[in-house]
Amino acid sequence: MVDTRKSGLRNGLKLISPELGVLQHIFRLPRMDYDPKLVSFGVWPGDSTKVGGFKFSGRSSGCAPNWDNAILTTVGEVVERYCPAFYNRESLVFGSYEQLKERGAFSPREIALYHEKQYEKFDFPIIPFTEKSEVNWVECWDIGCGRKVLYPGSLIYIPWVEEEEWVAVTSSTGMAGHVNEHAAILNGLYENIERDSFTITWMQWLDVPKILIDREIRAYLDEKFPSNFEFHFLDVNLDLGVPAVFGFCFGESDFGKFVAVGSAARSTYADALKKVANEIGQAISYFRYLLGEMPDWVPDDNFDDIMNFEEHSIFYQKRPDLWHVFDRWRFKDAEKKINFYEKRTNTDREEIRRITKLLDDKGYSVLCKDLSTPDVRQAGFCSLRVIVPQLIEMAGSYAHYFSGGRRLYEVPEKLGYLVRDFDQLNPYPHPFP
């Protein structure tokens, strides 16, 4: 039986080159006193323009309790950001939905994008995506029904340079790099659900159940984190039937006081909570790096100036006066008990089928695009993007939050929560990197 972890480590080395590598260098980030007991790596990315791609962006890093898994997650994240910078213009199909619906074009009505009031802003650079909008489409697989569909290329590739007028500014939601295609698809599915669940909870300020930090969870956290870190975990499994957790942590490090966050969807609450804790741990070294890179950036109350995930991630480090945004969850009683020893019992393929069926039962599509480049494939990795168009995507630019999707308003109502209309949504930026 092949040890995919060892082979992944060996093959990952093939992607590192200071000249034409997917990444030029990989380096271990320092762990300071009172940092979480986790291993973190960062990278100096390669230049994709030298091998025919567009310039890929986004900082990549990885974190795990041990060095080998940390390196694998780091390389996987680089792969998932590198591959979407390449696409074949000759494979694009130009036209409108009305012109291409017989060829399987996906209906713009089913894609969760922007609210009509966002389009009315004089400086909003996005045009409404209608059935008459002429855009470039890309062939994808609908893994629920097994047929090919056409989906807008601007919602798949990053960066996208084809149209002068854009119908959206997409993010990396659903992108996954891995040594196993089924694991990549599953991770992409999880990320779609995780971000939809968190975004609805955050923007609607939902009073979701708070997870009780019992003896087992406390022991797990104490093993990896300083005792003065203040953790909070919320159950944000709304209506999709997949365990999802949003967590935040108040602490103090050499760079000062901070609030770090994480979210995850997994097959069990135990796995989701562990993933959230790992993301929170990874944030500490990332804060240290970004605060060093942006010492003079002080965001004001014009949140539209927050342009990317990096600025989102340190926004609340720069604005501790706004930490009250967490108070409704911070001071809420924790009552939900989870089984911290629960294990997933099915295979990746079985879990993909299960989640796809849950989404299909709600009328949601699951699309998949293989973005893998030849050099990445030769190194034994793959890069896929999983898209669930009806779910709410998390945006990196405050001005381009996806506030028009039906789920943002319909799900809270179905679950019996107070529903906020567009003008009453949480006005504060999300805290995610």
Backbone torsions as a table, in degrees:
resi	resn	phi	psi	omega
1	MET	NA	131.4	-176.8
2	VAL	-74.5	131.2	173.9
3	ASP	-84.7	99.3	-175.2
4	THR	-64.9	-26.9	179.8
5	ARG	-67.8	-47.5	179.7
6	LYS	-67.1	-42.9	179.7
7	SER	-66.6	-34.7	176.9
8	GLY	-64.0	-39.7	177.6
9	LEU	-64.3	-44.7	179.9
10	ARG	-63.4	-46.5	-177.5
11	ASN	-69.6	-31.3	179.4
12	GLY	-61.5	-30.7	178.1
13	LEU	-63.0	-26.5	-179.5
14	LYS	-69.3	-18.5	-177.9
15	LEU	-88.5	-4.2	-176.0
16	ILE	-100.6	120.6	176.7
17	SER	-158.8	133.8	179.0
18	PRO	-71.4	-7.5	-177.9
19	GLU	-103.2	-62.7	-175.4
20	LEU	-127.3	24.0	-177.4
21	GLY	-76.0	157.2	170.3
22	VAL	-60.2	-35.7	170.2
23	LEU	-133.8	144.0	-177.5
24	GLN	-84.0	-41.5	-178.2
25	HIS	-145.5	151.9	170.9
26	ILE	-127.6	136.9	-174.8
27	PHE	-141.7	147.5	178.9
28	ARG	-82.6	131.3	179.4
29	LEU	-80.0	142.0	-178.6
30	PRO	-66.8	145.9	175.0
31	ARG	-110.1	114.9	-176.1
32	MET	-86.0	169.6	174.9
33	ASP	-56.1	136.1	177.7
34	TYR	70.3	10.7	168.6
35	ASP	-75.2	158.3	174.3
36	PRO	-57.5	150.5	179.8
37	LYS	-82.6	68.2	-179.9
38	LEU	-132.7	154.5	178.7
39	VAL	-101.5	127.2	-177.7
40	SER	-123.0	141.2	175.5
41	PHE	-125.9	148.2	171.8
42	GLY	-123.0	172.5	-177.8
43	VAL	-137.2	158.8	164.2
44	TRP	-106.5	107.6	-170.8
45	PRO	-69.3	157.6	175.5
46	GLY	-76.8	173.9	179.4
47	ASP	-103.3	100.2	-176.3
48	SER	-69.3	-17.5	179.2
49	THR	-69.2	-22.0	-179.1
50	LYS	-72.9	-17.5	-178.4
51	VAL	-119.8	25.5	170.2
52	GLY	95.4	5.2	179.0
53	GLY	-100.8	180.0	170.7
54	PHE	-88.8	167.4	-177.0
55	LYS	-73.5	114.1	178.8
56	PHE	-85.8	148.9	-173.1
57	SER	-128.7	179.9	-178.3
58	GLY	96.7	133.6	-178.9
59	ARG	-83.2	141.3	-177.9
60	SER	-118.6	140.1	176.7
61	SER	-157.6	168.6	178.7
62	GLY	-145.8	154.3	-175.0
63	CYS	-148.8	139.4	179.3
64	ALA	-163.1	166.6	177.5
65	PRO	-66.3	-20.7	-179.1
66	ASN	-130.8	160.5	-170.5
67	TRP	-69.4	-36.3	-175.3
68	ASP	-69.4	-43.0	177.0
69	ASN	-67.3	-33.0	177.9
70	ALA	-64.2	-42.4	178.1
71	ILE	-65.6	-43.6	-179.8
72	LEU	-60.5	-44.7	179.7
73	THR	-66.7	-33.8	177.8
74	THR	-65.2	-49.5	179.1
75	VAL	-62.2	-41.5	178.8
76	GLY	-59.7	-39.3	179.6
77	GLU	-69.4	-37.8	176.4
78	VAL	-62.7	-44.2	-179.8
79	VAL	-59.4	-43.7	-176.8
80	GLU	-68.5	-22.7	178.0
81	ARG	-91.6	-27.4	-178.0
82	TYR	-73.8	-49.3	-171.8
83	CYS	-62.9	-37.2	179.6
84	PRO	-66.7	-5.0	177.8
85	ALA	-84.4	0.6	-179.2
86	PHE	-120.1	128.7	169.0
87	TYR	-152.3	153.7	-177.0
88	ASN	-93.3	110.6	-178.3
89	ARG	-60.3	-29.6	-178.7
90	GLU	-68.6	-19.0	-179.1
91	SER	-89.8	-6.8	-179.0
92	LEU	-72.8	145.7	177.8
93	VAL	-116.4	117.4	-175.9
94	PHE	-98.0	137.5	177.9
95	GLY	157.6	-176.1	178.1
96	SER	-100.3	166.9	175.7
97	TYR	-59.6	-42.2	-179.6
98	GLU	-58.9	-37.4	-178.6
99	GLN	-77.4	-26.6	-170.1
100	LEU	-115.6	4.3	-175.8
101	LYS	-62.8	-28.4	177.6
102	GLU	-71.8	-17.4	177.6
103	ARG	-96.9	7.4	174.8
104	GLY	97.1	18.7	177.9
105	ALA	-61.7	140.0	-177.9
106	PHE	-82.8	135.6	-174.7
107	SER	-66.3	127.7	175.7
108	PRO	-58.7	-26.7	-179.3
109	ARG	-64.7	-21.4	-176.0
110	GLU	-95.7	3.0	-177.7
111	ILE	-103.3	123.8	-178.6
112	ALA	-76.5	105.4	-177.7
113	LEU	-121.5	-112.8	-168.7
114	TYR	-113.4	159.6	177.3
115	HIS	-81.6	149.2	-178.4
116	GLU	-58.4	-30.2	179.9
117	LYS	-71.8	-24.6	175.1
118	GLN	-68.1	-39.4	179.2
119	TYR	-64.9	-25.0	-176.9
120	GLU	-76.2	-15.4	179.1
121	LYS	-66.5	135.1	-171.7
122	PHE	-63.6	-27.6	-176.3
123	ASP	-106.1	16.6	179.7
124	PHE	-79.3	118.1	-169.6
125	PRO	-86.3	8.2	-174.4
126	ILE	-107.8	141.6	176.0
127	ILE	-100.7	150.9	177.3
128	PRO	-60.0	139.4	178.4
129	PHE	-94.5	106.0	-177.2
130	THR	-113.9	177.2	179.6
131	GLU	-70.6	-12.7	178.3
132	LYS	-100.0	-6.5	-178.0
133	SER	-66.7	129.4	178.7
134	GLU	-95.9	116.8	-178.0
135	VAL	-137.7	173.9	173.7
136	ASN	-91.4	129.2	-177.8
137	TRP	-109.9	155.0	-178.3
138	VAL	-127.9	143.3	179.9
139	GLU	-77.4	130.4	176.7
140	CYS	-131.3	170.3	174.3
141	TRP	-103.7	132.8	167.6
142	ASP	-87.8	104.5	-172.0
143	ILE	-77.6	-7.7	175.6
144	GLY	-76.9	-39.8	-177.5
145	CYS	-113.8	-8.2	174.9
146	GLY	77.6	22.1	178.6
147	ARG	-117.7	161.5	178.9
148	LYS	-81.0	143.1	175.8
149	VAL	-135.2	162.6	174.6
150	LEU	-104.6	134.3	-178.4
151	TYR	-135.5	147.0	-177.2
152	PRO	-58.2	129.2	-179.4
153	GLY	-62.9	-29.7	-179.6
154	SER	-67.3	-15.9	178.0
155	LEU	-100.9	11.1	179.8
156	ILE	-121.8	-52.3	-172.3
157	TYR	-94.6	147.8	175.3
158	ILE	-137.5	121.5	-1.8
159	PRO	-80.6	166.1	179.1
160	TRP	-122.5	129.0	-172.3
161	VAL	-129.8	16.6	-169.7
162	GLU	-84.3	-48.5	-175.6
163	GLU	-97.7	147.3	175.6
164	GLU	-74.4	-35.2	178.2
165	GLU	-109.1	125.0	-176.1
166	TRP	-98.5	149.2	175.9
167	VAL	-98.6	-8.0	178.1
168	ALA	-170.1	159.0	168.3
169	VAL	-112.7	104.3	-173.0
170	THR	-84.9	167.4	175.2
171	SER	-123.1	-166.3	-175.1
172	SER	-91.3	11.8	-178.4
173	THR	-53.4	127.2	176.9
174	GLY	88.8	-3.6	176.4
175	MET	-81.0	139.4	-178.1
176	ALA	-149.2	131.5	173.6
177	GLY	-111.1	136.7	-176.4
178	HIS	-161.4	173.0	173.7
179	VAL	-93.7	-3.2	-177.9
180	ASN	-133.3	126.9	-174.9
181	GLU	-65.3	-40.2	-179.3
182	HIS	-66.7	-38.8	176.5
183	ALA	-64.1	-38.0	178.7
184	ALA	-65.0	-45.2	178.6
185	ILE	-60.7	-43.9	-178.7
186	LEU	-64.1	-43.0	177.8
187	ASN	-62.8	-38.2	176.7
188	GLY	-64.2	-40.3	176.0
189	LEU	-62.1	-47.5	179.6
190	TYR	-56.6	-42.9	-176.0
191	GLU	-67.8	-38.2	175.5
192	ASN	-58.6	-45.0	-177.8
193	ILE	-70.0	-43.4	179.6
194	GLU	-57.3	-47.5	-175.6
195	ARG	-73.6	-36.2	174.1
196	ASP	-61.2	-46.7	-177.3
197	SER	-64.1	-45.7	179.4
198	PHE	-65.9	-45.9	-174.1
199	THR	-62.1	-42.4	177.2
200	ILE	-63.5	-43.9	179.3
201	THR	-61.1	-45.7	-177.3
202	TRP	-68.3	-49.6	-173.6
203	MET	-71.9	-29.4	177.3
204	GLN	-95.3	-1.8	-179.4
205	TRP	51.5	51.3	-174.1
206	LEU	-73.4	141.1	178.7
207	ASP	-87.0	65.3	-175.1
208	VAL	-76.2	160.8	179.5
209	PRO	-61.7	145.2	177.9
210	LYS	-104.9	135.4	-175.0
211	ILE	-81.8	132.8	178.0
212	LEU	-73.6	125.4	175.6
213	ILE	-85.3	92.4	-176.2
214	ASP	-84.7	-170.2	-175.7
215	ARG	-62.4	-39.9	-178.2
216	GLU	-67.7	-44.5	179.3
217	ILE	-67.0	-41.5	179.4
218	ARG	-60.8	-41.4	179.2
219	ALA	-63.6	-39.8	178.5
220	TYR	-63.6	-44.1	-179.3
221	LEU	-68.7	-41.5	-177.7
222	ASP	-65.0	-26.3	179.2
223	GLU	-69.7	-25.3	-172.2
224	LYS	-117.5	-19.3	-172.5
225	PHE	-126.2	152.9	174.2
226	PRO	-59.4	149.3	-174.5
227	SER	-68.4	-17.6	-178.3
228	ASN	-89.7	3.4	175.0
229	PHE	-75.5	132.8	-177.2
230	GLU	-105.0	105.8	-175.1
231	PHE	-97.4	147.8	172.9
232	HIS	-142.3	134.7	-179.5
233	PHE	-128.8	134.3	-179.2
234	LEU	-117.4	143.2	174.4
235	ASP	-87.1	105.2	-178.6
236	VAL	-107.1	23.4	171.0
237	ASN	-72.4	102.2	-172.3
238	LEU	-87.5	-74.6	-175.5
239	ASP	-135.2	2.1	-171.9
240	LEU	-91.8	-12.1	176.1
241	GLY	79.5	16.1	177.7
242	VAL	-119.7	123.3	-179.3
243	PRO	-52.9	129.5	-179.8
244	ALA	-139.6	137.1	-175.7
245	VAL	-131.0	135.5	170.0
246	PHE	-115.2	129.6	-179.2
247	GLY	-129.7	151.4	173.3
248	PHE	-141.7	154.9	-172.4
249	CYS	-142.5	130.4	173.3
250	PHE	-99.5	135.3	-179.4
251	GLY	-159.0	-174.2	179.0
252	GLU	-142.1	137.2	179.6
253	SER	-134.3	-169.0	-178.0
254	ASP	-64.1	-23.3	-179.7
255	PHE	-93.3	2.5	177.3
256	GLY	117.1	-168.9	179.8
257	LYS	-76.9	149.7	-177.4
258	PHE	-146.8	163.8	165.1
259	VAL	-128.2	123.3	-178.8
260	ALA	-115.0	149.4	-175.8
261	VAL	-131.8	164.8	173.9
262	GLY	-161.1	155.9	173.9
263	SER	-146.5	153.2	-179.1
264	ALA	-161.2	146.3	168.0
265	ALA	-116.2	135.7	178.7
266	ARG	-148.6	178.4	-178.3
267	SER	-73.2	-22.9	177.9
268	THR	-132.4	154.6	176.7
269	TYR	-64.8	-32.7	179.8
270	ALA	-61.4	-48.9	-179.8
271	ASP	-65.6	-37.0	179.4
272	ALA	-65.4	-44.3	-178.9
273	LEU	-65.5	-40.0	177.8
274	LYS	-62.7	-40.2	177.6
275	LYS	-63.6	-41.3	178.7
276	VAL	-62.2	-45.8	178.9
277	ALA	-59.7	-39.6	178.9
278	ASN	-64.1	-41.9	178.8
279	GLU	-64.1	-39.4	177.6
280	ILE	-63.2	-42.9	177.6
281	GLY	-62.2	-39.8	179.9
282	GLN	-65.4	-29.5	-176.2
283	ALA	-65.9	-26.7	-174.0
284	ILE	-62.0	-51.1	179.5
285	SER	-68.7	-29.5	178.3
286	TYR	-67.9	-41.9	175.3
287	PHE	-57.5	-45.5	-177.3
288	ARG	-58.7	-43.0	179.9
289	TYR	-66.8	-49.8	-175.8
290	LEU	-66.8	-38.7	178.5
291	LEU	-64.8	-31.7	174.6
292	GLY	-71.7	-33.4	179.5
293	GLU	-77.4	-29.3	-173.9
294	MET	-126.8	55.9	-175.0
295	PRO	-67.0	-26.7	-174.7
296	ASP	-98.4	-1.8	-179.4
297	TRP	-78.6	118.2	177.8
298	VAL	-127.3	103.0	-177.0
299	PRO	-69.1	139.5	176.8
300	ASP	-98.2	-162.2	-176.5
301	ASP	-85.7	3.2	172.4
302	ASN	-89.1	85.7	-172.9
303	PHE	-65.6	-17.3	178.2
304	ASP	-61.8	-16.6	178.9
305	ASP	-77.8	-7.6	178.9
306	ILE	-81.9	110.7	-165.4
307	MET	-105.8	-13.5	-174.2
308	ASN	-153.4	175.9	-178.2
309	PHE	-69.0	-31.8	178.5
310	GLU	-59.5	-45.3	179.7
311	GLU	-69.2	-35.8	175.0
312	HIS	-59.9	-41.8	-171.8
313	SER	-65.9	-33.5	-179.4
314	ILE	-105.9	8.0	-179.5
315	PHE	-56.1	-47.5	-176.0
316	TYR	-78.8	-13.9	170.8
317	GLN	-74.3	-33.6	178.8
318	LYS	-82.7	-21.8	-176.4
319	ARG	-126.8	66.2	178.5
320	PRO	-64.1	-16.1	176.6
321	ASP	-66.7	-12.7	-179.1
322	LEU	-105.9	11.5	179.5
323	TRP	-63.3	-13.8	178.8
324	HIS	-62.0	-14.9	178.0
325	VAL	-60.8	-23.9	-179.9
326	PHE	-89.7	-7.5	-169.2
327	ASP	-60.5	-38.1	-176.6
328	ARG	-62.0	-25.5	176.9
329	TRP	-100.2	-31.9	-178.0
330	ARG	-63.5	-41.2	-175.5
331	PHE	-101.7	14.3	175.9
332	LYS	-81.6	143.0	177.3
333	ASP	-68.1	137.9	178.0
334	ALA	-92.1	121.0	-176.3
335	GLU	-127.4	-18.4	-175.2
336	LYS	-81.8	124.4	178.6
337	LYS	-99.7	129.6	176.4
338	ILE	-116.3	158.2	177.1
339	ASN	-88.4	102.7	-174.1
340	PHE	-76.2	-6.4	178.8
341	TYR	-105.7	4.5	-178.7
342	GLU	-67.4	136.7	-179.6
343	LYS	-118.5	147.7	173.0
344	ARG	-73.4	138.3	-174.2
345	THR	-112.7	-9.6	-178.4
346	ASN	-101.7	171.9	179.8
347	THR	-84.5	169.7	177.1
348	ASP	-59.4	-43.4	-179.0
349	ARG	-63.7	-41.5	178.3
350	GLU	-65.7	-37.4	179.0
351	GLU	-69.7	-35.8	175.3
352	ILE	-61.2	-46.0	179.2
353	ARG	-61.7	-42.6	-178.2
354	ARG	-62.0	-48.4	-177.7
355	ILE	-68.8	-40.3	177.9
356	THR	-60.1	-38.6	177.7
357	LYS	-66.3	-40.9	177.5
358	LEU	-59.7	-42.6	-179.2
359	LEU	-72.1	-39.8	179.1
360	ASP	-62.4	-36.9	179.2
361	ASP	-62.7	-23.1	177.2
362	LYS	-95.5	3.6	-179.8
363	GLY	83.1	19.4	-178.2
364	TYR	-100.5	142.3	-179.6
365	SER	-94.3	151.5	173.4
366	VAL	-123.0	110.0	-178.4
367	LEU	-106.8	152.8	-179.6
368	CYS	-141.6	134.4	175.8
369	LYS	-125.4	125.0	175.5
370	ASP	-80.5	115.0	-177.8
371	LEU	-101.6	1.6	-171.2
372	SER	-58.8	130.7	175.0
373	THR	-89.7	160.0	-177.7
374	PRO	-57.6	-39.4	-178.5
375	ASP	-67.2	-36.1	177.8
376	VAL	-69.0	-41.8	177.9
377	ARG	-62.4	-42.0	-178.8
378	GLN	-64.2	-25.6	178.5
379	ALA	-88.0	4.0	175.7
380	GLY	87.0	12.1	178.7
381	PHE	-109.5	166.0	173.1
382	CYS	-138.8	156.9	176.9
383	SER	-132.9	119.7	-178.2
384	LEU	-125.9	153.3	170.0
385	ARG	-120.2	124.6	176.5
386	VAL	-104.0	131.1	-175.0
387	ILE	-126.5	128.1	170.0
388	VAL	-117.9	92.7	-166.3
389	PRO	-58.7	-29.0	-175.9
390	GLN	-80.5	-14.7	179.7
391	LEU	-79.8	158.3	-177.4
392	ILE	-84.7	123.8	-179.2
393	GLU	-88.5	149.5	175.2
394	MET	-89.8	129.7	-177.0
395	ALA	-99.5	153.6	177.4
396	GLY	-92.6	-17.9	178.9
397	SER	-108.4	125.5	-176.5
398	TYR	-57.7	-40.4	-177.5
399	ALA	-67.8	-14.9	-175.2
400	HIS	-116.4	28.0	174.0
401	TYR	-57.5	141.8	-178.7
402	PHE	-83.2	86.7	-171.9
403	SER	-104.0	11.4	-176.2
404	GLY	-108.2	-7.1	-177.6
405	GLY	-66.1	141.0	-177.8
406	ARG	-60.8	-35.1	-177.1
407	ARG	-61.2	-30.5	-177.7
408	LEU	-59.7	-28.3	-176.8
409	TYR	-110.7	-29.8	-175.9
410	GLU	-81.1	-38.4	-176.7
411	VAL	-63.9	-47.8	178.0
412	PRO	-57.3	-38.6	179.8
413	GLU	-64.9	-43.8	179.3
414	LYS	-61.3	-33.1	-177.0
415	LEU	-89.1	1.0	175.7
416	GLY	85.6	14.6	178.2
417	TYR	-87.5	160.9	170.0
418	LEU	-63.3	129.7	-178.0
419	VAL	-101.8	127.0	176.7
420	ARG	-98.4	133.8	175.1
421	ASP	-78.5	-177.8	-173.8
422	PHE	-55.3	-43.2	-176.0
423	ASP	-72.6	-12.7	-178.2
424	GLN	-108.6	4.6	179.5
425	LEU	-61.9	156.0	176.3
426	ASN	-50.7	117.7	-175.5
427	PRO	-82.3	-6.8	-173.6
428	TYR	-89.5	146.1	-179.6
429	PRO	-62.9	146.2	173.6
430	HIS	-69.8	158.9	-173.4
431	PRO	-101.2	19.9	-170.5
432	PHE	-91.3	141.6	176.1
433	PRO	-80.3	NA	NA
